[in-house]
Amino acid sequence: MSTNGRFQLHVITDGKRSVEELQKIVSKAVHGGADVIQLRYKSAPALDLYRLGESIQPQIRREGGRLLINDRVDVALALDAGGVHLAAKSLPISAVRPLFGQTSDKLVGCSVHSVEEAVTAERLGATYVTYGHVFATGSKPGLPPRGLDALQSVVAAVNIPVLAIGGITTENIDDVLSTGVAGIAVISAVMEDQDPERASRALREKMDASLHRPRYALPGCK
């Protein structure tokens, strides 16, 4: 992975949109500066997820972005998506990485919640890890945020890019970027905004204007 590159913005779908609504949000988010759309629909059957991905991937690619499928490796492969993002109950990284090729440009990301999990994910072949939640967020009610110090510990512990997630806004994003992360992942900050393009662009502009740089940068399409 390169160092001192461009910060990345990942937008994760919230799993509660019609196809038509999702198409509009995704198109606006990528046009506004999102590098990656992570398609996450936890309860969707494989066929439904495939059709959703099939409907939005051309728009994402036209804007120079990348589509990742959360959890469902089979759907990611069937779509020839940009990769897959794994969670605790997904297939293990060691089983998934060979399916996408050890040296391919396909991303195999993984959500982690500790330094130990991040180190293990790197050892097993993850392209990047996502760590959080950094700040309080409505998607994790009642759970205390892990904070910036914990995020910085994860960034320092691994030699792959780390994305931050959880309660990140234009007001606190520069503090997040100061830890050396490769970028951020957001859900409601874009998905629930009345203007997803404006919301993405506001985050993108903050990242581009930051004096900080990633410790390790993710390869981007843009």
C-alpha positions as CSV (number, residue, x, y, z in Angstrom):
1,M,0.0,0.0,0.0
2,S,1.2,3.5,-0.8
3,T,1.8,6.1,1.9
4,N,0.8,9.8,2.0
5,G,-2.0,9.3,-0.6
6,R,-5.5,10.5,-0.9
7,F,-8.0,9.9,1.8
8,Q,-10.9,7.7,0.9
9,L,-14.6,8.1,1.6
10,H,-16.7,4.9,1.9
11,V,-20.5,5.2,2.0
12,I,-22.3,2.2,3.5
13,T,-25.9,1.6,2.5
14,D,-28.4,1.4,5.4
15,G,-30.5,-1.5,4.1
16,K,-33.8,0.3,3.9
17,R,-34.1,1.8,0.5
18,S,-36.1,0.9,-2.6
19,V,-34.0,0.1,-5.7
20,E,-35.0,3.5,-7.3
21,E,-34.2,5.4,-4.1
22,L,-30.9,3.6,-3.7
23,Q,-29.9,4.3,-7.3
24,K,-30.4,8.1,-6.8
25,I,-28.6,8.2,-3.5
26,V,-25.6,6.2,-4.7
27,S,-25.3,8.3,-7.9
28,K,-25.3,11.5,-6.0
29,A,-22.9,10.2,-3.3
30,V,-20.3,9.1,-5.8
31,H,-20.7,12.3,-7.8
32,G,-20.2,14.3,-4.6
33,G,-16.9,12.5,-3.9
34,A,-17.5,9.1,-2.4
35,D,-14.8,6.6,-3.6
36,V,-16.5,3.4,-2.5
37,I,-20.1,2.3,-2.0
38,Q,-20.4,-0.6,0.3
39,L,-23.7,-2.5,-0.4
40,R,-24.9,-3.8,2.9
41,Y,-28.3,-5.4,3.2
42,K,-28.1,-7.9,6.0
43,S,-31.4,-9.7,5.5
44,A,-31.5,-9.6,1.7
45,P,-31.4,-13.0,-0.1
46,A,-28.5,-13.5,-2.5
47,L,-30.6,-12.8,-5.6
48,D,-32.0,-9.6,-4.3
49,L,-28.5,-8.4,-3.3
50,Y,-27.2,-9.3,-6.7
51,R,-29.9,-7.4,-8.5
52,L,-29.3,-4.4,-6.3
53,G,-25.6,-4.5,-7.0
54,E,-26.3,-5.0,-10.7
55,S,-28.5,-1.9,-10.7
56,I,-26.0,0.5,-9.1
57,Q,-22.6,-0.7,-10.2
58,P,-22.7,0.9,-13.7
59,Q,-23.4,4.3,-12.1
60,I,-20.6,3.9,-9.6
61,R,-18.1,2.9,-12.3
62,R,-19.1,5.8,-14.5
63,E,-18.3,8.2,-11.7
64,G,-14.9,6.5,-11.1
65,G,-15.9,4.7,-7.9
66,R,-15.9,1.2,-6.7
67,L,-18.6,-1.1,-5.4
68,L,-17.9,-3.5,-2.4
69,I,-20.4,-6.1,-1.2
70,N,-20.7,-6.5,2.5
71,D,-20.5,-10.1,3.8
72,R,-21.7,-11.9,0.6
73,V,-18.5,-13.2,-1.1
74,D,-20.6,-15.1,-3.7
75,V,-22.5,-12.0,-4.8
76,A,-19.3,-9.9,-5.0
77,L,-17.7,-12.5,-7.2
78,A,-20.8,-12.9,-9.4
79,L,-20.9,-9.1,-9.9
80,D,-17.2,-8.8,-10.5
81,A,-17.4,-6.1,-7.9
82,G,-14.4,-4.2,-6.5
83,G,-14.2,-6.5,-3.6
84,V,-15.9,-7.5,-0.4
85,H,-16.1,-6.2,3.2
86,L,-16.2,-8.9,5.9
87,A,-17.7,-8.8,9.4
88,A,-17.3,-11.0,12.4
89,K,-19.7,-13.6,11.2
90,S,-18.6,-13.6,7.5
91,L,-16.3,-16.2,6.0
92,P,-12.7,-16.0,7.3
93,I,-10.3,-13.7,5.5
94,S,-8.0,-16.6,4.9
95,A,-10.7,-18.4,2.9
96,V,-11.8,-15.3,1.0
97,R,-8.5,-13.7,0.0
98,P,-7.5,-16.5,-2.5
99,L,-10.8,-16.2,-4.2
100,F,-10.0,-12.7,-5.3
101,G,-6.3,-13.3,-5.9
102,Q,-3.4,-12.4,-3.7
103,T,-2.1,-9.7,-5.9
104,S,-5.3,-8.5,-7.6
105,D,-6.8,-5.1,-7.3
106,K,-9.9,-6.5,-5.5
107,L,-10.3,-5.3,-2.0
108,V,-10.9,-7.6,1.0
109,G,-11.8,-5.4,3.9
110,C,-12.7,-6.4,7.4
111,S,-14.4,-4.7,10.4
112,V,-12.3,-4.9,13.6
113,H,-12.8,-3.6,17.1
114,S,-9.4,-4.0,18.7
115,V,-5.7,-3.9,18.0
116,E,-5.5,-7.6,18.2
117,E,-8.3,-8.1,15.7
118,A,-6.6,-5.6,13.3
119,V,-3.3,-7.4,13.6
120,T,-4.9,-10.8,12.9
121,A,-6.8,-9.4,9.9
122,E,-3.6,-8.1,8.4
123,R,-1.8,-11.4,8.9
124,L,-4.6,-13.3,7.2
125,G,-4.5,-11.1,4.1
126,A,-7.0,-8.2,4.6
127,T,-6.4,-5.3,2.2
128,Y,-7.7,-2.8,4.9
129,V,-9.6,-2.8,8.1
130,T,-12.4,-0.5,9.4
131,Y,-12.3,0.4,13.1
132,G,-15.0,1.9,15.3
133,H,-17.2,3.2,16.4
134,V,-15.0,6.2,17.1
135,F,-17.7,8.6,18.3
136,A,-21.2,8.1,19.6
137,T,-23.6,7.0,16.8
138,G,-27.3,6.2,16.5
139,S,-26.4,2.9,14.8
140,K,-24.8,1.7,18.1
141,P,-27.2,2.9,20.8
142,G,-26.0,2.4,24.3
143,L,-22.5,1.4,23.4
144,P,-19.7,3.7,24.5
145,P,-17.5,5.1,21.6
146,R,-13.9,3.8,21.4
147,G,-12.4,7.2,20.8
148,L,-9.5,8.7,18.9
149,D,-6.7,7.3,21.1
150,A,-7.9,3.7,20.5
151,L,-8.2,4.5,16.7
152,Q,-4.6,5.8,16.7
153,S,-3.4,2.6,18.4
154,V,-4.9,0.5,15.7
155,V,-3.4,2.7,12.9
156,A,0.0,2.3,14.6
157,A,-0.3,-1.4,15.0
158,V,-0.7,-2.5,11.4
159,N,0.9,-1.9,8.0
160,I,-2.3,-1.8,6.0
161,P,-4.8,1.1,5.7
162,V,-7.3,1.7,8.5
163,L,-10.7,3.4,7.9
164,A,-12.5,5.0,10.8
165,I,-16.3,4.7,11.3
166,G,-18.9,5.9,13.7
167,G,-20.3,9.4,14.3
168,I,-17.9,11.1,12.0
169,T,-19.0,14.6,10.8
170,T,-17.5,17.6,9.1
171,E,-16.9,19.0,12.6
172,N,-14.8,16.2,13.9
173,I,-13.3,14.7,10.7
174,D,-9.9,16.5,10.9
175,D,-9.3,15.0,14.4
176,V,-10.0,11.6,12.9
177,L,-7.6,12.2,9.9
178,S,-4.9,13.3,12.3
179,T,-4.5,9.7,13.5
180,G,-3.1,8.6,10.1
181,V,-6.2,6.7,8.9
182,A,-6.7,6.0,5.2
183,G,-10.1,7.6,5.3
184,I,-13.6,7.2,6.8
185,A,-16.7,5.2,6.3
186,V,-20.1,6.7,7.0
187,I,-23.8,5.5,6.8
188,S,-26.3,8.1,8.1
189,A,-24.1,11.1,7.4
190,V,-24.8,10.6,3.7
191,M,-27.6,8.0,3.4
192,E,-30.0,10.0,5.6
193,D,-29.1,13.5,4.3
194,Q,-31.7,15.2,2.2
195,D,-28.9,16.0,-0.3
196,P,-26.4,13.0,-0.5
197,E,-24.3,14.8,-3.1
198,R,-23.8,17.8,-0.9
199,A,-23.1,15.7,2.2
200,S,-20.5,13.6,0.3
201,R,-18.9,16.7,-1.1
202,A,-18.7,18.4,2.3
203,L,-16.8,15.4,3.7
204,R,-14.6,15.1,0.5
205,E,-13.6,18.8,0.7
206,K,-12.7,18.5,4.3
207,M,-10.5,15.5,3.6
208,D,-8.8,17.1,0.5
209,A,-8.1,20.3,2.5
210,S,-6.6,18.5,5.5
211,L,-3.0,19.0,6.3
212,H,-2.8,15.4,7.5
213,R,-2.1,12.4,5.3
214,P,-2.8,8.7,5.6
215,R,-0.1,6.4,7.1
216,Y,-1.1,3.9,4.4
217,A,-3.5,4.8,1.6
218,L,-6.0,2.6,-0.1
219,P,-5.7,2.4,-3.9
220,G,-8.5,4.4,-5.4
221,C,-10.3,4.5,-8.7
222,K,-10.5,8.3,-8.9
